[in-house]
Amino acid sequence: MERKEGSAVWICPYCGGNHGLPFHDEQLDGMLCLESDCGRFVEESLIPDDVREWDFSDL
């Protein structure tokens, strides 16, 4: 997972897109990629701390 210098933009490690949605339930915790050609789920353990501190209003 990449992070643009000076910002906390989430970058999908699979497609490189930056449109993601935080997702959490009893079994999953992480980001869902919203790119039309991807849609993969990235577990929280792969997400840097600064991105996990986002609020839903940050998207």
N, CA, C and O atoms as a GROMACS GRO file, in nm:
protein
  236
    1MET      N    1   0.084  -0.117   0.000
    1MET     CA    2   0.000   0.000   0.000
    1MET      C    3   0.089   0.124   0.000
    1MET      O    4   0.186   0.133   0.074
    2GLU      N    5   0.052   0.216  -0.084
    2GLU     CA    6   0.131   0.337  -0.096
    2GLU      C    7   0.059   0.453  -0.030
    2GLU      O    8  -0.063   0.451  -0.010
    3ARG      N    9   0.135   0.553   0.004
    3ARG     CA   10   0.079   0.675   0.061
    3ARG      C   11   0.147   0.792  -0.005
    3ARG      O   12   0.269   0.801  -0.006
    4LYS      N   13   0.069   0.883  -0.062
    4LYS     CA   14   0.127   1.002  -0.123
    4LYS      C   15   0.187   1.089  -0.013
    4LYS      O   16   0.126   1.110   0.092
    5GLU      N   17   0.307   1.138  -0.038
    5GLU     CA   18   0.377   1.218   0.063
    5GLU      C   19   0.298   1.343   0.097
    5GLU      O   20   0.254   1.416   0.008
    6GLY      N   21   0.281   1.367   0.226
    6GLY     CA   22   0.213   1.486   0.273
    6GLY      C   23   0.063   1.470   0.285
    6GLY      O   24  -0.006   1.565   0.322
    7SER      N   25   0.011   1.353   0.254
    7SER     CA   26  -0.134   1.333   0.264
    7SER      C   27  -0.162   1.190   0.311
    7SER      O   28  -0.074   1.104   0.308
    8ALA      N   29  -0.286   1.168   0.354
    8ALA     CA   30  -0.324   1.035   0.402
    8ALA      C   31  -0.422   0.972   0.303
    8ALA      O   32  -0.527   0.921   0.343
    9VAL      N   33  -0.388   0.976   0.175
    9VAL     CA   34  -0.474   0.920   0.072
    9VAL      C   35  -0.453   0.769   0.069
    9VAL      O   36  -0.340   0.721   0.061
   10TRP      N   37  -0.562   0.696   0.076
   10TRP     CA   38  -0.555   0.551   0.068
   10TRP      C   39  -0.535   0.508  -0.076
   10TRP      O   40  -0.604   0.558  -0.165
   11ILE      N   41  -0.442   0.416  -0.100
   11ILE     CA   42  -0.415   0.363  -0.233
   11ILE      C   43  -0.433   0.211  -0.227
   11ILE      O   44  -0.370   0.144  -0.145
   12CYS      N   45  -0.519   0.159  -0.314
   12CYS     CA   46  -0.543   0.015  -0.318
   12CYS      C   47  -0.415  -0.057  -0.362
   12CYS      O   48  -0.357  -0.022  -0.465
   13PRO      N   49  -0.372  -0.158  -0.287
   13PRO     CA   50  -0.250  -0.231  -0.325
   13PRO      C   51  -0.270  -0.321  -0.447
   13PRO      O   52  -0.172  -0.370  -0.503
   14TYR      N   53  -0.394  -0.344  -0.488
   14TYR     CA   54  -0.422  -0.432  -0.602
   14TYR      C   55  -0.432  -0.357  -0.734
   14TYR      O   56  -0.373  -0.398  -0.834
   15CYS      N   57  -0.508  -0.245  -0.735
   15CYS     CA   58  -0.529  -0.174  -0.862
   15CYS      C   59  -0.467  -0.035  -0.866
   15CYS      O   60  -0.455   0.024  -0.973
   16GLY      N   61  -0.427   0.019  -0.750
   16GLY     CA   62  -0.369   0.152  -0.745
   16GLY      C   63  -0.471   0.264  -0.735
   16GLY      O   64  -0.434   0.382  -0.733
   17GLY      N   65  -0.600   0.229  -0.729
   17GLY     CA   66  -0.705   0.330  -0.718
   17GLY      C   67  -0.707   0.393  -0.580
   17GLY      O   68  -0.650   0.338  -0.485
   18ASN      N   69  -0.772   0.508  -0.567
   18ASN     CA   70  -0.776   0.575  -0.438
   18ASN      C   71  -0.918   0.596  -0.387
   18ASN      O   72  -0.940   0.679  -0.298
   19HIS      N   73  -1.014   0.522  -0.440
   19HIS     CA   74  -1.152   0.530  -0.394
   19HIS      C   75  -1.180   0.407  -0.308
   19HIS      O   76  -1.196   0.296  -0.359
   20GLY      N   77  -1.186   0.429  -0.176
   20GLY     CA   78  -1.210   0.319  -0.084
   20GLY      C   79  -1.312   0.354   0.020
   20GLY      O   80  -1.339   0.472   0.045
   21LEU      N   81  -1.371   0.252   0.080
   21LEU     CA   82  -1.472   0.270   0.183
   21LEU      C   83  -1.432   0.187   0.305
   21LEU      O   84  -1.414   0.066   0.294
   22PRO      N   85  -1.418   0.252   0.422
   22PRO     CA   86  -1.388   0.175   0.543
   22PRO      C   87  -1.503   0.077   0.570
   22PRO      O   88  -1.620   0.114   0.558
   23PHE      N   89  -1.469  -0.047   0.608
   23PHE     CA   90  -1.571  -0.148   0.634
   23PHE      C   91  -1.534  -0.224   0.760
   23PHE      O   92  -1.418  -0.258   0.782
   24HIS      N   93  -1.635  -0.249   0.845
   24HIS     CA   94  -1.612  -0.324   0.968
   24HIS      C   95  -1.739  -0.402   1.003
   24HIS      O   96  -1.848  -0.347   1.003
   25ASP      N   97  -1.723  -0.531   1.033
   25ASP     CA   98  -1.830  -0.611   1.091
   25ASP      C   99  -1.766  -0.711   1.185
   25ASP      O  100  -1.650  -0.694   1.223
   26GLU      N  101  -1.839  -0.814   1.224
   26GLU     CA  102  -1.786  -0.910   1.322
   26GLU      C  103  -1.664  -0.987   1.269
   26GLU      O  104  -1.582  -1.033   1.348
   27GLN      N  105  -1.654  -1.001   1.137
   27GLN     CA  106  -1.548  -1.084   1.079
   27GLN      C  107  -1.444  -1.005   0.999
   27GLN      O  108  -1.332  -1.052   0.983
   28LEU      N  109  -1.480  -0.889   0.949
   28LEU     CA  110  -1.390  -0.814   0.862
   28LEU      C  111  -1.367  -0.673   0.914
   28LEU      O  112  -1.457  -0.611   0.971
   29ASP      N  113  -1.246  -0.623   0.893
   29ASP     CA  114  -1.211  -0.487   0.932
   29ASP      C  115  -1.106  -0.436   0.833
   29ASP      O  116  -0.996  -0.489   0.828
   30GLY      N  117  -1.140  -0.335   0.756
   30GLY     CA  118  -1.046  -0.283   0.659
   30GLY      C  119  -1.112  -0.188   0.562
   30GLY      O  120  -1.208  -0.118   0.597
   31MET      N  121  -1.061  -0.186   0.437
   31MET     CA  122  -1.112  -0.095   0.333
   31MET      C  123  -1.159  -0.178   0.214
   31MET      O  124  -1.096  -0.277   0.176
   32LEU      N  125  -1.270  -0.135   0.156
   32LEU     CA  126  -1.323  -0.195   0.035
   32LEU      C  127  -1.292  -0.100  -0.080
   32LEU      O  128  -1.332   0.016  -0.077
   33CYS      N  129  -1.222  -0.150  -0.181
   33CYS     CA  130  -1.189  -0.068  -0.298
   33CYS      C  131  -1.315  -0.048  -0.381
   33CYS      O  132  -1.385  -0.144  -0.412
   34LEU      N  133  -1.344   0.077  -0.416
   34LEU     CA  134  -1.464   0.109  -0.493
   34LEU      C  135  -1.437   0.131  -0.642
   34LEU      O  136  -1.525   0.177  -0.714
   35GLU      N  137  -1.315   0.100  -0.687
   35GLU     CA  138  -1.285   0.113  -0.830
   35GLU      C  139  -1.367   0.010  -0.907
   35GLU      O  140  -1.380  -0.105  -0.864
   36SER      N  141  -1.424   0.050  -1.021
   36SER     CA  142  -1.513  -0.038  -1.097
   36SER      C  143  -1.447  -0.167  -1.145
   36SER      O  144  -1.516  -0.268  -1.162
   37ASP      N  145  -1.318  -0.166  -1.168
   37ASP     CA  146  -1.250  -0.286  -1.216
   37ASP      C  147  -1.177  -0.362  -1.106
   37ASP      O  148  -1.097  -0.452  -1.136
   38CYS      N  149  -1.202  -0.329  -0.979
   38CYS     CA  150  -1.132  -0.396  -0.869
   38CYS      C  151  -1.232  -0.453  -0.768
   38CYS      O  152  -1.273  -0.569  -0.778
   39GLY      N  153  -1.273  -0.371  -0.669
   39GLY     CA  154  -1.369  -0.416  -0.569
   39GLY      C  155  -1.313  -0.507  -0.462
   39GLY      O  156  -1.389  -0.572  -0.391
   40ARG      N  157  -1.182  -0.513  -0.449
   40ARG     CA  158  -1.121  -0.603  -0.350
   40ARG      C  159  -1.124  -0.542  -0.211
   40ARG      O  160  -1.136  -0.421  -0.193
   41PHE      N  161  -1.114  -0.631  -0.112
   41PHE     CA  162  -1.111  -0.592   0.028
   41PHE      C  163  -0.968  -0.597   0.079
   41PHE      O  164  -0.896  -0.694   0.053
   42VAL      N  165  -0.926  -0.494   0.150
   42VAL     CA  166  -0.790  -0.487   0.207
   42VAL      C  167  -0.803  -0.490   0.359
   42VAL      O  168  -0.861  -0.400   0.418
   43GLU      N  169  -0.748  -0.594   0.422
   43GLU     CA  170  -0.759  -0.609   0.566
   43GLU      C  171  -0.689  -0.496   0.641
   43GLU      O  172  -0.592  -0.438   0.591
   44GLU      N  173  -0.739  -0.464   0.760
   44GLU     CA  174  -0.685  -0.355   0.842
   44GLU      C  175  -0.537  -0.373   0.871
   44GLU      O  176  -0.463  -0.275   0.879
   45SER      N  177  -0.491  -0.496   0.887
   45SER     CA  178  -0.350  -0.520   0.919
   45SER      C  179  -0.258  -0.468   0.808
   45SER      O  180  -0.138  -0.450   0.831
   46LEU      N  181  -0.312  -0.446   0.688
   46LEU     CA  182  -0.232  -0.396   0.576
   46LEU      C  183  -0.243  -0.245   0.558
   46LEU      O  184  -0.180  -0.189   0.468
   47ILE      N  185  -0.325  -0.178   0.643
   47ILE     CA  186  -0.350  -0.036   0.630
   47ILE      C  187  -0.268   0.041   0.733
   47ILE      O  188  -0.275   0.009   0.852
   48PRO      N  189  -0.191   0.143   0.691
   48PRO     CA  190  -0.112   0.222   0.787
   48PRO      C  191  -0.202   0.290   0.891
   48PRO      O  192  -0.318   0.319   0.864
   49ASP      N  193  -0.146   0.316   1.010
   49ASP     CA  194  -0.221   0.377   1.120
   49ASP      C  195  -0.284   0.510   1.083
   49ASP      O  196  -0.397   0.537   1.124
   50ASP      N  197  -0.215   0.594   1.005
   50ASP     CA  198  -0.270   0.726   0.974
   50ASP      C  199  -0.397   0.717   0.891
   50ASP      O  200  -0.484   0.804   0.903
   51VAL      N  201  -0.412   0.616   0.807
   51VAL     CA  202  -0.533   0.599   0.728
   51VAL      C  203  -0.645   0.542   0.814
   51VAL      O  204  -0.762   0.577   0.794
   52ARG      N  205  -0.613   0.454   0.911
   52ARG     CA  206  -0.714   0.396   0.998
   52ARG      C  207  -0.779   0.501   1.087
   52ARG      O  208  -0.889   0.479   1.137
   53GLU      N  209  -0.714   0.615   1.107
   53GLU     CA  210  -0.767   0.721   1.191
   53GLU      C  211  -0.869   0.807   1.117
   53GLU      O  212  -0.926   0.899   1.177
   54TRP      N  213  -0.892   0.781   0.989
   54TRP     CA  214  -0.990   0.856   0.911
   54TRP      C  215  -1.128   0.843   0.973
   54TRP      O  216  -1.160   0.744   1.039
   55ASP      N  217  -1.207   0.941   0.951
   55ASP     CA  218  -1.349   0.940   0.986
   55ASP      C  219  -1.424   0.916   0.856
   55ASP      O  220  -1.374   0.949   0.749
   56PHE      N  221  -1.543   0.859   0.862
   56PHE     CA  222  -1.621   0.838   0.741
   56PHE      C  223  -1.644   0.967   0.664
   56PHE      O  224  -1.660   0.963   0.542
   57SER      N  225  -1.645   1.081   0.732
   57SER     CA  226  -1.665   1.210   0.666
   57SER      C  227  -1.543   1.252   0.585
   57SER      O  228  -1.551   1.347   0.507
   58ASP      N  229  -1.430   1.184   0.603
   58ASP     CA  230  -1.309   1.217   0.528
   58ASP      C  231  -1.313   1.166   0.384
   58ASP      O  232  -1.232   1.208   0.301
   59LEU      N  233  -1.405   1.076   0.353
   59LEU     CA  234  -1.409   1.016   0.219
   59LEU      C  235  -1.482   1.101   0.120
   59LEU      O  236  -1.493   1.064   0.003
   0.00000   0.00000   0.00000
